[in-house]
């Protein structure tokens, strides 16, 4: 695929990492180097590709998980469509919850609906597509024809990728044992120090899985925890929505760097909520989908916090002993804490056994 892309002189590859594409993602920097940019969200990647085309008249490839189509639909419809500016573009989409023989393969619950609607969404957008898998024999010819089609039509095209399409490559993520300064240790200290006056919202991915497991392991029956499964980037606004309605409670959002970077402007709203406490567990990576780097290493969170209006800020630099969560939560007004931690997670990390509907009902009843 990458060799085909190079021959067709694709000028930019950008997107948001995906678990189905991680083996490809981890090869991009070696092959494309400066021409590969990990974007903060899928819509921004479409815009970045548009600007690249305007400047060079050359194609871009934008990769994403199929759930990311939601972020991409606006620029796909209102910018790159042939009825608007007419920008040729190749989408590479990981098909979570894919359909095989009219049945959805088993996947996490947040992918079931998206898996069912992925192809129909592309059809509604009038985006021609091909589906490839590890058994696809003529994919080079099909991709070549697809590239010709986008150049001629000046309209996006898509390559939809099934699970296990790309060959596996060893990724250097610690999945054996959790030692001090890993994200899970920080989450455990935080959750152990909460009582009924707190409501916790955790972002999708490993953070919610770890928070869920810690609650079960420590039997924290009084912990009001809502785990956001799906909707990357939206957990802090779910927490803000609760904070506006439950002003007698302290709302704590456990967020990740990749998640918060997706919709960074939401922090401007959160900073106005006196009962809102935002903790960003920053391991400088998209941990759940292969450990690709985020741009958080280039961001001065303290400067951002002050400029955007948070009353309090605290930075923990990879040191569990620095974490005085009780003191942080006592501070009056909106507060932002950034915890720099190591990337990695346990290989035996579990997933929620209850249905999301039941978890929602239990949470709503308890608060």
C-alpha positions as CSV (number, residue, x, y, z in Angstrom):
1,X,0.0,0.0,0.0
2,X,2.7,2.5,1.0
3,X,4.8,1.6,-2.1
4,X,1.8,2.2,-4.3
5,X,1.3,5.6,-2.5
6,X,4.9,6.6,-3.1
7,X,4.7,5.8,-6.8
8,X,1.6,7.9,-7.1
9,X,3.6,10.8,-5.4
10,X,1.2,11.2,-2.4
11,X,2.5,14.3,-0.8
12,X,1.0,14.0,2.7
13,X,-0.2,11.2,5.0
14,X,-2.2,12.4,8.0
15,X,-4.9,11.1,10.4
16,X,-5.7,9.8,13.8
17,X,-4.2,6.4,14.8
18,X,-6.5,3.3,14.8
19,X,-6.0,-0.2,16.2
20,X,-6.7,-1.8,12.9
21,X,-4.2,0.4,11.2
22,X,-1.5,0.5,13.9
23,X,0.9,-1.9,12.1
24,X,0.7,0.5,9.1
25,X,0.9,3.6,11.3
26,X,4.1,2.5,13.0
27,X,5.8,2.2,9.6
28,X,4.8,5.6,8.3
29,X,7.5,7.7,10.0
30,X,10.2,5.5,8.6
31,X,8.9,5.7,5.0
32,X,7.3,9.1,4.8
33,X,9.2,11.0,7.6
34,X,8.3,14.7,7.3
35,X,5.3,13.9,5.1
36,X,3.5,12.1,7.9
37,X,1.6,14.1,10.5
38,X,-0.5,12.6,13.3
39,X,-3.5,15.0,13.5
40,X,-5.5,15.8,16.6
41,X,-8.9,14.8,15.0
42,X,-10.2,13.5,11.7
43,X,-11.9,16.7,10.5
44,X,-8.6,18.6,11.1
45,X,-6.8,15.9,9.0
46,X,-9.2,16.5,6.1
47,X,-8.5,20.3,6.3
48,X,-4.8,19.7,6.5
49,X,-4.9,17.5,3.4
50,X,-7.0,20.2,1.7
51,X,-4.4,22.9,2.4
52,X,-1.6,20.6,1.2
53,X,-3.4,20.0,-2.1
54,X,-4.0,23.7,-2.6
55,X,-0.3,24.4,-2.2
56,X,1.1,21.5,-4.2
57,X,-1.7,20.0,-6.5
58,X,-0.6,16.7,-5.0
59,X,-2.7,14.0,-3.3
60,X,-2.9,13.3,0.4
61,X,-4.0,10.2,2.3
62,X,-6.1,10.6,5.4
63,X,-6.4,7.6,7.8
64,X,-8.8,7.1,10.6
65,X,-11.0,4.6,12.4
66,X,-14.5,4.4,11.0
67,X,-15.8,6.1,14.2
68,X,-13.7,9.1,13.1
69,X,-16.0,9.6,10.1
70,X,-18.3,11.6,12.4
71,X,-15.5,14.2,12.9
72,X,-14.7,14.1,9.2
73,X,-18.2,14.5,7.7
74,X,-18.4,18.3,7.9
75,X,-15.3,19.0,5.9
76,X,-16.0,16.1,3.6
77,X,-19.4,17.6,2.7
78,X,-18.7,21.4,2.9
79,X,-15.1,21.6,1.7
80,X,-13.7,18.8,-0.4
81,X,-16.8,17.6,-2.1
82,X,-16.8,18.0,-5.9
83,X,-19.8,20.3,-5.6
84,X,-17.8,22.7,-3.4
85,X,-14.0,23.0,-3.9
86,X,-13.5,19.6,-5.5
87,X,-10.4,18.2,-3.6
88,X,-9.0,14.8,-4.7
89,X,-8.3,12.8,-1.5
90,X,-7.8,9.2,-0.4
91,X,-9.4,8.0,2.9
92,X,-8.0,5.0,4.6
93,X,-10.6,3.7,7.1
94,X,-10.2,1.0,9.7
95,X,-13.5,-0.9,9.8
96,X,-14.3,-1.7,13.4
97,X,-17.5,-3.7,13.8
98,X,-17.1,-4.9,10.2
99,X,-19.8,-6.9,8.4
100,X,-19.1,-10.4,7.2
101,X,-21.8,-12.4,5.5
102,X,-24.4,-9.9,6.6
103,X,-23.4,-10.2,10.3
104,X,-21.4,-7.9,12.5
105,X,-18.2,-9.5,13.8
106,X,-17.9,-9.4,17.6
107,X,-16.4,-6.1,18.7
108,X,-16.6,-3.6,21.6
109,X,-20.1,-2.1,22.0
110,X,-19.3,1.4,20.8
111,X,-18.3,-0.1,17.4
112,X,-21.5,-2.1,16.7
113,X,-23.6,0.8,15.3
114,X,-20.7,2.4,13.4
115,X,-19.7,-0.9,11.9
116,X,-23.2,-1.3,10.5
117,X,-23.4,2.2,9.0
118,X,-19.8,2.7,7.7
119,X,-20.5,1.7,4.1
120,X,-23.9,3.5,4.0
121,X,-22.2,6.7,5.3
122,X,-19.7,6.5,2.4
123,X,-22.5,5.9,-0.1
124,X,-24.5,8.9,1.3
125,X,-21.4,11.0,0.9
126,X,-21.0,9.7,-2.7
127,X,-17.5,8.5,-1.9
128,X,-16.5,5.5,-4.0
129,X,-14.7,2.8,-1.9
130,X,-13.0,-0.5,-2.1
131,X,-12.7,-3.0,0.8
132,X,-9.4,-4.8,1.4
133,X,-8.4,-7.6,3.7
134,X,-5.4,-9.9,4.2
135,X,-6.9,-12.1,1.5
136,X,-7.3,-9.4,-1.1
137,X,-5.1,-10.4,-4.1
138,X,-5.6,-7.5,-6.6
139,X,-5.5,-4.6,-4.1
140,X,-2.6,-2.8,-5.9
141,X,-4.7,-2.6,-9.1
142,X,-7.8,-1.6,-7.2
143,X,-6.0,1.1,-5.3
144,X,-4.4,2.3,-8.5
145,X,-7.8,2.6,-10.1
146,X,-9.2,4.4,-7.1
147,X,-6.4,6.9,-7.2
148,X,-7.1,7.6,-10.9
149,X,-10.8,8.1,-10.0
150,X,-10.1,10.7,-7.3
151,X,-7.8,12.7,-9.6
152,X,-10.3,12.6,-12.4
153,X,-13.4,13.3,-10.4
154,X,-11.8,15.8,-7.9
155,X,-13.7,14.0,-5.2
156,X,-12.7,11.9,-2.2
157,X,-12.4,8.1,-2.5
158,X,-11.9,5.5,0.3
159,X,-10.1,2.3,1.1
160,X,-12.0,0.4,3.9
161,X,-9.7,-2.0,5.8
162,X,-10.8,-5.1,7.5
163,X,-9.3,-6.5,10.7
164,X,-5.8,-8.1,10.5
165,X,-5.2,-6.8,7.0
166,X,-1.7,-5.5,7.7
167,X,1.1,-7.8,8.9
168,X,1.8,-7.6,12.6
169,X,4.8,-5.7,13.9
170,X,6.2,-5.8,17.5
171,X,5.3,-2.5,19.2
172,X,7.4,-1.4,22.2
173,X,4.7,-0.9,24.8
174,X,5.1,-2.3,28.3
175,X,2.2,-4.8,28.7
176,X,3.7,-7.1,31.3
177,X,3.6,-5.5,34.7
178,X,2.7,-2.1,36.0
179,X,5.3,-0.4,38.0
180,X,5.4,3.0,39.7
181,X,4.5,6.0,37.6
182,X,2.3,4.2,35.2
183,X,-1.1,5.7,34.5
184,X,-3.0,2.9,36.4
185,X,-1.1,3.7,39.6
186,X,-2.1,7.3,39.5
187,X,-5.8,6.4,38.8
188,X,-5.8,4.1,41.7
189,X,-4.6,6.7,44.1
190,X,-7.1,9.2,42.8
191,X,-10.1,6.9,43.1
192,X,-9.2,5.6,46.6
193,X,-9.5,9.2,47.9
194,X,-13.0,10.0,46.7
195,X,-16.3,9.8,48.4
196,X,-20.0,10.3,47.5
197,X,-19.7,14.0,47.0
198,X,-17.6,13.3,43.9
199,X,-18.8,12.3,40.4
200,X,-16.1,10.8,38.1
201,X,-16.3,10.7,34.3
202,X,-13.5,8.8,32.5
203,X,-12.5,9.0,28.9
204,X,-12.7,6.1,26.4
205,X,-9.8,3.7,26.0
206,X,-7.4,2.4,28.6
207,X,-8.3,5.1,31.2
208,X,-11.9,3.9,31.5
209,X,-10.9,0.2,31.5
210,X,-8.4,0.9,34.3
211,X,-10.8,3.0,36.3
212,X,-13.5,0.3,35.9
213,X,-11.2,-2.5,37.1
214,X,-9.8,-0.5,40.0
215,X,-13.4,0.2,41.2
216,X,-14.1,-3.5,41.1
217,X,-10.8,-4.6,42.7
218,X,-11.0,-2.2,45.6
219,X,-14.8,-2.6,46.0
220,X,-15.4,1.1,45.8
221,X,-19.2,0.8,46.0
222,X,-19.7,4.5,46.8
223,X,-17.7,5.7,43.8
224,X,-20.0,7.5,41.3
225,X,-18.1,6.5,38.1
226,X,-19.3,7.0,34.5
227,X,-17.0,5.3,32.0
228,X,-17.3,6.8,28.5
229,X,-16.9,3.9,26.0
230,X,-16.6,5.5,22.6
231,X,-16.8,9.1,21.5
232,X,-13.1,10.0,21.9
233,X,-12.6,13.6,22.9
234,X,-16.0,14.1,24.3
235,X,-15.7,12.9,27.9
236,X,-14.8,16.3,29.4
237,X,-18.0,17.8,27.9
238,X,-20.1,15.0,29.3
239,X,-18.5,15.8,32.7
240,X,-19.2,19.5,32.1
241,X,-22.8,18.8,31.3
242,X,-23.2,16.9,34.6
243,X,-21.3,19.7,36.5
244,X,-23.8,22.3,35.2
245,X,-26.8,20.3,36.6
246,X,-25.2,18.9,39.8
247,X,-23.7,22.1,41.4
248,X,-23.7,20.6,44.8
249,X,-21.3,17.9,43.6
250,X,-17.6,18.0,42.6
251,X,-17.2,16.6,39.0
252,X,-13.9,15.0,38.2
253,X,-12.9,14.2,34.6
254,X,-10.2,11.7,34.0
255,X,-8.9,12.5,30.5
256,X,-6.1,11.5,28.2
257,X,-3.7,13.7,26.2
258,X,-4.9,12.3,22.8
259,X,-8.5,12.7,23.9
260,X,-8.3,16.3,25.2
261,X,-6.3,17.4,22.1
262,X,-9.2,16.4,19.8
263,X,-11.4,19.2,21.0
264,X,-9.1,21.4,23.0
265,X,-11.5,24.4,22.8
266,X,-13.9,22.7,25.2
267,X,-11.5,23.6,28.1
268,X,-12.6,27.2,27.7
269,X,-16.1,26.2,28.8
270,X,-14.9,23.9,31.5
271,X,-12.8,26.6,33.1
272,X,-15.9,28.6,34.0
273,X,-17.4,25.8,36.2
274,X,-16.4,26.2,39.8
275,X,-17.2,22.5,40.6
276,X,-15.2,21.1,37.7
277,X,-11.9,19.3,38.3
278,X,-10.1,18.1,35.1
279,X,-7.2,15.6,35.3
280,X,-5.2,14.9,32.1
281,X,-3.2,11.7,32.3
282,X,-0.5,12.6,29.8
283,X,1.7,9.8,28.5
284,X,2.4,11.6,25.2
285,X,0.8,8.8,23.1
286,X,-2.2,7.2,21.7
287,X,-1.8,4.3,24.1
288,X,-4.8,2.2,23.1
289,X,-4.0,2.0,19.4
290,X,-0.3,1.4,19.2
291,X,1.4,4.0,21.2
292,X,1.9,6.6,18.4
293,X,3.0,10.0,19.7
294,X,0.6,12.9,20.3
295,X,1.6,16.6,20.1
296,X,1.2,17.0,23.9
297,X,4.9,17.2,24.4
298,X,4.8,20.5,22.5
299,X,2.1,22.0,24.7
300,X,2.6,24.1,27.8
301,X,-0.5,23.1,29.8
302,X,0.2,25.5,32.6
303,X,0.3,28.5,30.2
304,X,-2.9,27.1,28.5
305,X,-4.6,26.6,31.8
306,X,-4.0,30.2,32.9
307,X,-4.9,31.7,29.5
308,X,-8.1,29.8,29.2
309,X,-9.3,30.7,32.6
310,X,-8.8,27.8,35.1
311,X,-8.5,29.0,38.7
312,X,-5.9,26.4,39.7
313,X,-3.2,24.3,37.9
314,X,-0.9,21.6,39.0
315,X,1.7,19.5,37.1
316,X,2.9,16.1,38.3
317,X,6.1,15.0,36.6
318,X,6.2,11.2,36.5
319,X,6.3,11.0,40.3
320,X,3.5,9.2,42.2
321,X,4.7,10.6,45.5
322,X,4.0,14.2,44.3
323,X,0.3,13.4,43.9
324,X,-1.6,15.0,46.7
325,X,-5.1,14.5,45.3
326,X,-7.0,15.5,48.5
327,X,-5.3,18.9,48.5
328,X,-6.0,19.4,44.8
329,X,-9.7,18.6,45.1
330,X,-10.0,21.0,48.0
331,X,-9.0,24.0,45.9
332,X,-11.8,26.4,45.2
333,X,-12.9,27.0,41.6
334,X,-12.2,25.1,38.4
335,X,-8.9,23.2,38.5
336,X,-6.7,21.5,36.0
337,X,-4.1,18.9,36.8
338,X,-1.7,17.3,34.3
339,X,0.0,14.1,35.3
340,X,2.9,13.1,33.1
341,X,3.2,9.3,33.2
342,X,4.7,6.4,31.3
343,X,2.8,4.8,28.5
344,X,1.9,1.1,28.8
345,X,-0.9,-1.1,30.2
346,X,-1.4,-4.6,31.5
347,X,-2.0,-7.3,29.0
348,X,-4.7,-8.8,31.2
349,X,-6.7,-5.5,31.6
350,X,-10.4,-6.4,31.6
351,X,-13.4,-4.8,29.9
352,X,-16.8,-4.1,31.5
353,X,-18.9,-7.2,31.7
354,X,-22.2,-5.3,32.3
355,X,-24.1,-3.8,29.4
356,X,-23.5,0.0,28.8
357,X,-27.2,0.5,29.3
358,X,-27.1,-1.1,32.8
359,X,-24.0,0.9,33.7
360,X,-25.8,4.1,32.7
361,X,-28.9,3.3,34.7
362,X,-26.8,2.4,37.8
363,X,-24.8,5.7,37.5
364,X,-28.0,7.8,37.1
365,X,-29.6,6.2,40.0
366,X,-26.6,6.7,42.3
367,X,-26.1,10.4,41.6
